[in-house]
Amino acid sequence: MKNAEWETKEDSEIVLKVKEAQIRQLYQQSLTGLVGVLIVAVSICFILWQEVPSWKLAPWLVLFTLITFCRAYLTFAFIRQNQIVVNINRWANWHTIGTSASGLMWALSSFYLWPENSPKYYLVWAICVLPLSASAVTTYYSWKPSYIAFLLLSAAPISLRFFLEGEMIFTVLGFLTLFFIAILFHAGASIHSAYLHSLIIGYHNEALSSYLTEEKLKQEELTQQLQKAHNQLLKVSLTDELTGLWNRRYFNDTIQKDVDQVLRHYQKNRQNREKKSTSETNIVFIMVDLDHFKSVNDNYGHAAGDQILIQMRDLLSTSYRKMDTTIRWGGEEFLIVLRNVSREDYTLHIERIRQAVETHQFDINKQSSVQLTCSIGAAVFPFLTNSPEEMSWEKVVYLADACLYAAKRSGRNAWVGIIPTTLATSKDFTPHFTNNLPGLIQQGKLEMKTNLKDNDIVFWSD
C-alpha cells in the first residue's frame, strides 16, 4: 500500500490518527533498538581492538555513542509529549535523521575502519552489520523512511566495499549482500503494509463504532422525545382541557382493572367463606352536579362558569382520599370513584362533599363571589354481594346517575344513594329495573339513604 494512495483515499482525520500511531510505535520500539545497537558497537570494538588501530576505532565508538545518546534523548523527549498531532511530521523527520546518522556511522566503518587482509574483521563486521540491518527493519517497520535509511546506509556500503576488493570471493559476498538487502526491503514493505492496513481497519472500526454509538444515542433521544410526545398526547386525550381532571375516556380505559380486583376479592372470600374481609372491598360511584349552574353562565358569563368549575375541581380534591379519582363527566357534572370503602359508611363521604360545596364561596371575579349547592347520587359496586357479577359497573354508574336526578327533583342540595337489602335477588334487577326503583324500595328490596329528612319527598320521576 503506497502512502500517496491511502492518504488520498482516506478521511483526513483517519490519516492523522494513523500517522500518529505509526510515530508512537516507532519511538516506543526505539529504546530497545538503541540499547542493542550500542552493545553491538562496543562488542565489535572489543573484538577488533587488535585488528583496527585504536586511533581509528576509539573516535568512531565515541562518535557512535554520542549519536546513540542523542537519539535516546530524542526518544525520551517524545515519550514525555502528551500530544504529538501538531508536530507529527517534525518528530518523524527527527527520527529519520537519527537512523540516517546511525546508518552513516556503520557506512563509515566500511571504508574508514576497513583493514587490509583481515578475515576476522570481514567476518565480524558482516555478521554484525547485516543482522543489525534486519533488526532495524523489524524495529522501525512502522515508518518506511527510518528503516530504509538505515538499511541503505549500513548494508549497501559493505556490498560496495566487497565489489571494490576485486577478488571472486568478495564479488560473491557483494552479490549475496545485495540479495540480502533486497529480501529485507521486501520483508519491510510487507510488514509495513500489513501494519498500516491493520491501523486503517482499526480506525475505520473505531469511527464506525463511534458513529453507531452516536446514532444509537440520537435514536434513544428521539425515542424519548417521541415517548414524551406520545405521553403528552395521551394525557391530553385522557384529561379535561379546562380542569385538568381525567375525562370519560380515561375512566372507561381504567375502571375495568378496579372492577376485576374487587370481583377477585369477593370470589376469594366467598370460597373461603370470609364475609368480614369484603366489608371494605367496594367501589362507590358518586355523581356530583352543581345546582342552577346555567344561571351562573347566564348572569356572569361562561368565563365565570369556567372559574367555578376549576374551583370545584380543587374543592373535590380536598374532600376525598388520594386513592380516589375525580372524573369530569361533562358540563357541571363530576364522577367521583371511591375505592375500598364500606357499603354502610360511604354516606359520610357524600355528606362531606355536599357540605364542602354548600359552605364554599366561589369567586367569579376579583370583586364578586357566589354560593352554590350540589346534588349527589351514589351507588355501590358490586351491587349484589351474593352475586357480584350479576350487575355490571356500567349499570351501577347509571344507577348513581338516576339517584343524582332524584336528588335534583327532590329540591337539590341533597344526596341520594341506594343499596340492595338481603331480600333482593338477581331476578329483581332486570335490564330496566331503574324504572321501578320506588316499587323495589317499598318492597324492602332496596334501601334508600339520603340526607333529606323525609324519604317520602324523594321523587324518582317528573
Phi, psi and omega in degrees: 000115181283144183302316184298326183290306185289328180293327179281335182273330187270160175296145184299326179293319178292320177302315181295319179294319179297315180297319179297318179296322178298313183290323177298314178299320181300311183285326180296328180270354185287324184301314179299317179296322181292319177297317181296316183291327178291321177297318179297316181297315179295320180295319179298315180298322179294318182289321186261017183299330180272343183270329183242137179303138183296330180292344174265317187290320183296310178301323179297316181294320179296313180295320179297318179295319179298316179296320180296318179293325176297318178294323178295319178298318179298321180295314178297322178297322178293316183299327180287346181284130176279324181231131180238003186300318184294320186250030187298319180291325179293317177296321178296317180295320179297321179294317179298321177297320180295314179294325177295318179296319178295319178297323179295325178297320176289326176295320179300325181295333181290343180237314184289322184258003187289114180270161178278135172049059178230084179304326179299317179297313182300318182294310182297316183294317180294318181295326183273314188289315183295316174297328176297323178295318178295320179297323179298322180296315182287339180271320186253023185298337183290340182226109186303312183305325183290310183285330177292317180299314181293319182297314181292316186284334182267319187265322183299319179299328178294318178299316179297319180296321177298318179295324182291340180292330173089332182285154184301317183299321179289326177296317177299317178298324179296316178294320178298322178295318178297320179297320178296319178297318180297318178298318179295322177300313181295315179297316179299318180296320181294314180297317180298316181296317180296318179296316180296318180297318180295322178297315182296315179298317180300315181287329173297315179297321179296317179295320180294318179297317179296320179295316180295320178297317179296318179294323178296317178296320177297319180295318179296319178296318179295320179297318178297319179296318179294319179296319178297316179296321179296316179297319179295317179296319179296319179296319179298320181287341183254000182238157177279130186296322184283306188266341184080002177284162174296150180253185183299324181298317177298315180301314181294328181283336189245340188294331183298327178298316179294319180297314180299322179296317179296316181297323178296319178299314181294319179295316180297312183288333176291322177292323180271357180058042180248082183293330186296323186287346180267004186296333180244015179260072183220160172244131177247124176264121183241118176265125181239129181226129179290138181277139176053038181290330180300325180293330177295314179296321181291321186273325187243352179097161183290333178296320177294320177299321178296320179297322179294319179296322178294318178293327177296322176301312181295322181295316180292327181295333180268359186256000179217180186274165182295332182286347183268166186226140175251133180244132170282103187282331180147138181060233179260019184255136180233146174245125177252129179253110177266132181248148175054057179237161180280146178292337183269328190256004183294340180296335178297321179294319182295315181296324178297321179293315181300315181293322181298318180290318184297324185266358184274140174265112181273117178281129177252339171199186184293336184256337191237154174213160180227158174250136181230164174236175179221158174248143188226138172234144184216148174211153187252139172244135359287146184287316178253113184289332180283335177219074187298339182276353187292326182240125183287162178295330178300319180291326179292320176296318177298323178294320177297323178293322177296321177294324178301312182290333174294320177296321179293318181292339186263017173117356180066180187048045185214164173227149181222134175219151179226147174221151180284154176263181179290344179281343185284142174233168182296336180291338181285344188247075176289170180306334183245032185293338182295340177286346183240030180300314179301321180294319179293328177292316179296327180282355180079013179270342174234141175249124179263134175240136182204160176275351178291139186290328183243113182296338184288345181269006177279122183254119181270350178212162181290000000 
